């Protein structure tokens, strides 16, 4: 290595573990598959189970509770969390800027407790020289509330054949070109909203997937697991049973509409991949691709939410659905709403999320594997990250920032995470416990053992070395392991500032907010 690397961190939103071709999926993702071949894949990388906490942990290298983002972005003090990263916890952008990097965020922020006016929680106040994207958690792909720097852009910014994923990719390429011309090392945090709902995609991208998903989720789960075995990424020997709340495909009515939902989702993923591919091609043309540390992952597992949620209204941190020409938007997930166009606001539901998370249990907001397992791809040939490598050693989203800072020569003091560089270069993973908590759901993984529970339920124990599908609860057979890991989790929860779920739930119920933080 002759110079400090440029750094590209790409974050997908609600992407399931097995959606990419490089992780067993049937979605066309040639750019990310190519990146995987020239880099390393992690089969045991973990995010947190929700958008905002993962983003806070990624950028600070500390657990989200510890920096004030234990749930989402509402400021619930003194009973809850602050809803935005503590100013005393420097972000990755702040630390890199301190050692000479120019920095930019293109995409979704979702870490501001206040979005109406700029304040200390906005990305431009947290180390990013440039910001182009959206502040809330979810928004239209056709008419998003765009912000550039600290200025809201007019509706004309989304005129014509506008599509958010393509626009973010365009801006990312422009930033890289400017930084390259200036001769400065750069850090780009490219935080796509794809494939988070609403299901919005162009007809040309959707059409190729309709027949593909008429095969149904049962057959495709089998195919994905078989592909994971072929790729050397198998996380389960046999396919775990179908979620009992998911019907068999053979017994499903409205199959064409169901296939349409997944087709639109797949089109959203492909559009993201196309943008990543264009950016990688640009780096190659500049002659800097090998010198660029590229990290790709998702912010949590696949999302099983149906729209509208049981509360009948969308969460406060969701941008209200609108069209550019004033048409009414149909919010809902039923055959009466065929997703894709601008005047729809829909999700793909539990059954397809179950496919996306193959072969894991549960979904976003839970801390079973389906909520926290994320695909991770890393590439840095000039830094000794081996092409075509695979590692089963675990890693956590708090490890991203210290990994980048080690590569860039920055200061990672005060961070909870550890560098994954040696692991990516072929060394064993650092042996340590990994922790999670969200809405009372709790887990700790240490080595082969994982202790996990849903809020208010008993602890479950799994040997995730042999049973990542979490199908055989061993708590009764190993009470000593349960007790040891429970003590370990409780000590971490105290040190990380985890607020008791009973206290938080009482706060939400008193204010009528329970359904906004607990979507079905």
HUQUI-V419777 format. One record per backbone hydrogen bond with DSSP energy under -0.5 kcal/mol. NH is the residue of the N-H (numbers start at 1). CO is the residue of the C=O. If there is no record, write none. Layout:
# HUQUI-V419777
nh=NH co=CO
nh=NH co=CO
This chain:
# HUQUI-V419777
nh=6 co=291
nh=7 co=186
nh=8 co=293
nh=9 co=188
nh=10 co=8
nh=10 co=295
nh=11 co=9
nh=11 co=190
nh=12 co=10
nh=12 co=297
nh=13 co=194
nh=14 co=12
nh=18 co=356
nh=19 co=16
nh=23 co=20
nh=24 co=21
nh=25 co=20
nh=27 co=19
nh=29 co=27
nh=33 co=29
nh=34 co=30
nh=35 co=31
nh=36 co=32
nh=37 co=33
nh=38 co=34
nh=39 co=36
nh=40 co=378
nh=41 co=389
nh=42 co=376
nh=43 co=41
nh=43 co=391
nh=44 co=391
nh=45 co=374
nh=46 co=395
nh=47 co=372
nh=48 co=299
nh=53 co=71
nh=54 co=50
nh=55 co=51
nh=56 co=52
nh=57 co=53
nh=58 co=54
nh=59 co=55
nh=60 co=56
nh=61 co=57
nh=66 co=63
nh=67 co=63
nh=67 co=64
nh=68 co=65
nh=69 co=64
nh=71 co=72
nh=76 co=74
nh=76 co=81
nh=79 co=76
nh=80 co=76
nh=83 co=68
nh=86 co=67
nh=89 co=86
nh=90 co=88
nh=92 co=59
nh=94 co=126
nh=95 co=91
nh=96 co=92
nh=97 co=93
nh=98 co=94
nh=99 co=96
nh=100 co=97
nh=101 co=96
nh=102 co=185
nh=104 co=187
nh=105 co=130
nh=106 co=189
nh=107 co=105
nh=107 co=132
nh=108 co=191
nh=109 co=134
nh=110 co=135
nh=113 co=111
nh=122 co=119
nh=125 co=122
nh=126 co=123
nh=128 co=123
nh=129 co=103
nh=129 co=127
nh=130 co=103
nh=132 co=105
nh=133 co=147
nh=134 co=107
nh=137 co=317
nh=138 co=317
nh=146 co=144
nh=147 co=133
nh=148 co=151
nh=149 co=131
nh=150 co=148
nh=151 co=148
nh=153 co=146
nh=157 co=154
nh=158 co=155
nh=159 co=156
nh=162 co=160
nh=164 co=141
nh=167 co=163
nh=168 co=164
nh=169 co=165
nh=170 co=166
nh=171 co=167
nh=172 co=168
nh=173 co=169
nh=174 co=170
nh=175 co=171
nh=176 co=172
nh=177 co=173
nh=178 co=174
nh=179 co=175
nh=180 co=176
nh=181 co=177
nh=182 co=178
nh=183 co=179
nh=183 co=180
nh=184 co=179
nh=187 co=102
nh=188 co=7
nh=189 co=104
nh=189 co=187
nh=190 co=9
nh=190 co=188
nh=191 co=106
nh=191 co=189
nh=192 co=11
nh=192 co=190
nh=196 co=193
nh=198 co=346
nh=199 co=346
nh=200 co=198
nh=201 co=340
nh=205 co=202
nh=206 co=202
nh=207 co=203
nh=209 co=206
nh=210 co=206
nh=210 co=207
nh=213 co=209
nh=214 co=210
nh=214 co=211
nh=215 co=212
nh=216 co=213
nh=219 co=215
nh=220 co=216
nh=221 co=217
nh=222 co=218
nh=223 co=219
nh=224 co=220
nh=225 co=221
nh=226 co=222
nh=227 co=223
nh=228 co=224
nh=229 co=225
nh=230 co=226
nh=231 co=227
nh=232 co=229
nh=233 co=228
nh=234 co=228
nh=246 co=243
nh=247 co=245
nh=251 co=248
nh=252 co=249
nh=258 co=254
nh=259 co=255
nh=260 co=256
nh=261 co=257
nh=262 co=258
nh=263 co=259
nh=264 co=260
nh=265 co=261
nh=266 co=262
nh=267 co=263
nh=268 co=264
nh=269 co=265
nh=270 co=266
nh=271 co=267
nh=272 co=268
nh=273 co=269
nh=274 co=270
nh=275 co=271
nh=276 co=272
nh=277 co=273
nh=278 co=274
nh=279 co=275
nh=280 co=276
nh=281 co=277
nh=282 co=278
nh=283 co=279
nh=284 co=280
nh=285 co=281
nh=286 co=282
nh=287 co=283
nh=287 co=284
nh=288 co=283
nh=289 co=283
nh=292 co=289
nh=293 co=6
nh=293 co=291
nh=294 co=292
nh=294 co=379
nh=295 co=8
nh=296 co=377
nh=297 co=10
nh=299 co=12
nh=301 co=371
nh=303 co=14
nh=312 co=309
nh=318 co=315
nh=319 co=138
nh=326 co=323
nh=330 co=343
nh=331 co=329
nh=332 co=330
nh=332 co=345
nh=333 co=307
nh=337 co=334
nh=338 co=336
nh=339 co=337
nh=340 co=199
nh=341 co=338
nh=344 co=341
nh=345 co=330
nh=349 co=305
nh=352 co=348
nh=353 co=349
nh=354 co=350
nh=355 co=351
nh=356 co=352
nh=357 co=353
nh=358 co=355
nh=360 co=357
nh=364 co=302
nh=365 co=49
nh=366 co=363
nh=370 co=361
nh=371 co=368
nh=372 co=368
nh=372 co=369
nh=373 co=369
nh=374 co=45
nh=376 co=42
nh=377 co=296
nh=378 co=40
nh=379 co=294
nh=382 co=290
nh=383 co=380
nh=384 co=381
nh=385 co=380
nh=386 co=384
nh=386 co=424
nh=388 co=36
nh=388 co=39
nh=389 co=39
nh=389 co=386
nh=391 co=41
nh=395 co=44
nh=397 co=46
nh=399 co=396
nh=400 co=397
nh=402 co=398
nh=403 co=399
nh=404 co=400
nh=405 co=401
nh=406 co=402
nh=407 co=403
nh=408 co=404
nh=409 co=405
nh=410 co=405
nh=412 co=410
nh=415 co=412
nh=416 co=61
nh=417 co=61
nh=417 co=398
nh=424 co=420
nh=425 co=421
nh=426 co=423
nh=427 co=422
nh=432 co=430
nh=434 co=445
nh=436 co=443
nh=438 co=441
nh=441 co=438
nh=442 co=453
nh=443 co=436
nh=444 co=451
nh=445 co=434
nh=446 co=449
nh=449 co=446
nh=450 co=462
nh=451 co=444
nh=452 co=460
nh=453 co=442
nh=457 co=454
nh=460 co=452
nh=462 co=450
nh=464 co=448
nh=464 co=462
nh=465 co=448
nh=466 co=463
nh=467 co=463
nh=468 co=235
nh=470 co=467
nh=473 co=471
nh=474 co=461
nh=474 co=472
nh=478 co=474
nh=482 co=478
nh=483 co=479
nh=484 co=480
nh=485 co=481
nh=486 co=482
nh=487 co=483
nh=488 co=484
nh=489 co=485
nh=490 co=486
nh=491 co=487
nh=492 co=488
nh=493 co=489
nh=494 co=490
nh=495 co=491
nh=496 co=492
nh=497 co=493
nh=497 co=494
nh=498 co=493
nh=504 co=500
nh=505 co=501
nh=506 co=502
nh=507 co=503
nh=508 co=504
nh=509 co=505
nh=510 co=506
nh=511 co=507
nh=512 co=509
nh=513 co=508
nh=514 co=508
nh=516 co=513
nh=517 co=513
nh=517 co=514
nh=518 co=514
